[in-house]
């Protein structure tokens, strides 16, 4: 049974409101973790701000809800939540550069390297990446969060976003272009390029809240399923939607000859795989100690998203 | 009086041996802080290793000697020392990319984006930048170093290398190309692009060793002079030396129309400015509580370096 039978009205109006509320909190907090760029380097500031606008703030939401799941108010981990959005935005800017995806549209606006000189886009990505770690360090100044926990988050973040995680997945994504569809490679790319950041986000919130190792294992399994689901639906949307709806290029994966599930399994097969991932994620969500309704709603939202 | 009168033989044979010994320690430790790149992302691993080879490891040396100056063995801060080399190498890779300096030679080898596909160079820079923070976090596992001190180093590192520091200086460097020589802009570029990393390195070692705030102020003033001196001699070498001697392009600043001291003051004026910076650095070194001979020797070495 598909987790969202056709015709069922969305059952998470509160979740949408909560997502929007979180996005507003994050948007208000983000400027605190942005460097004060001196006038001589002004294009950098403009490029960073340009690219930060318009995101769904889904990864910060995961950080904050993971903290709530283990008893710490989401607001207490806002610096860490912002770190994930800063890092995510940095990777989007670099991903869109001519030597990677050469994409012209992102978050409904011109890609950073088209709105600004390419050097400014490259350095804005670097600056946001560094600012992400600055925001993590700021988490150490929040009352009630021990420095040891924050340091563990820094270490795990570096592991999950570096060459063993997101950056490694991106490299494999490019290296795999125009090669025959390969199920193992594709799973690797999705796990690293996308799921690693969801895993890092969920673990970061849980670690800061003082979750036990067994809790972290459960959170990791859930977040990995959610992240894989997110990327499969991303592939499906690229194959079936429009640039106008997505705010980024559509159909680009096929043009680039990327490893994707629609290419490996066809549209119907990819949708079935997405449904399976959602069922698995729902089962794992139901085993979490709190906020199961929010996590389950998030899974359904990602499965049925249109952008 | 110039601090190194003509004809005086170098008076720091031991310093050269110490620098070489430190470089070996750093080279042996660096692999510990490099991510294990999965085979699907192999070009990333090759690109990182390619670019890490051949450096003088000057910034790690500053970290370790700063720790020694305040009573902590240099070996105890090796993870942090490695972090500075990882970050420095990342900035060199990105600096050499076509959209920034488009340089073909670095550390006596082909620039990363010429030895590997450009996407691999871009992502290798990102991966090394992230690995730098991973290495800083590893410092927290060293016995005898409190997590609070490590977190402070992470926060200061992010500040000094991001848009308020190194990255901001690079952006100003590019934005200032082909503009009329501007003394204020040039000083800003040198302070951010180069001196900020020396300042961060000296402060990191001192912070980990438990130096007082007044000590940190002294260390900062010295390291800033040393870093400014390093960049002026870099400008002079670019104007007067060869690619063979430097292991990177020579004469490139003039071609790019960069803001440099030789362009602002002429070769003689730039050399006089370097001498002044060296004198100031020597005076500041003599006020440090220990290792003054090493710091003074380092100043003379940077002033008279040929590569």
Interface residues (C-beta under 8 A of the other chain):
Chain A: X34 X35 X36 X37 X38 X40 X41 X42 X43 X44 X45 X48 X91 X94 X97 X99 X100 X117 X118 X119 X120 X122 X123 X124 X125 X126 X127 X129 X130 X131 X133 X134 X136 X137 X138 X140 X146 X147 X148 X150 X151 X152 X154 X155 X157 X158 X159 X161 X162 X163 X164 X167 X168 X169 X170 X171 X172 X174 X175 X176 X185 X188 X189 X192
Chain B: X34 X35 X36 X37 X38 X40 X41 X42 X43 X44 X45 X48 X91 X94 X97 X99 X100 X117 X118 X119 X120 X122 X123 X124 X125 X126 X127 X129 X130 X131 X133 X134 X136 X137 X138 X140 X146 X147 X148 X150 X151 X152 X154 X155 X157 X158 X159 X161 X162 X163 X164 X167 X168 X169 X170 X171 X172 X174 X175 X176 X185 X188 X189 X192
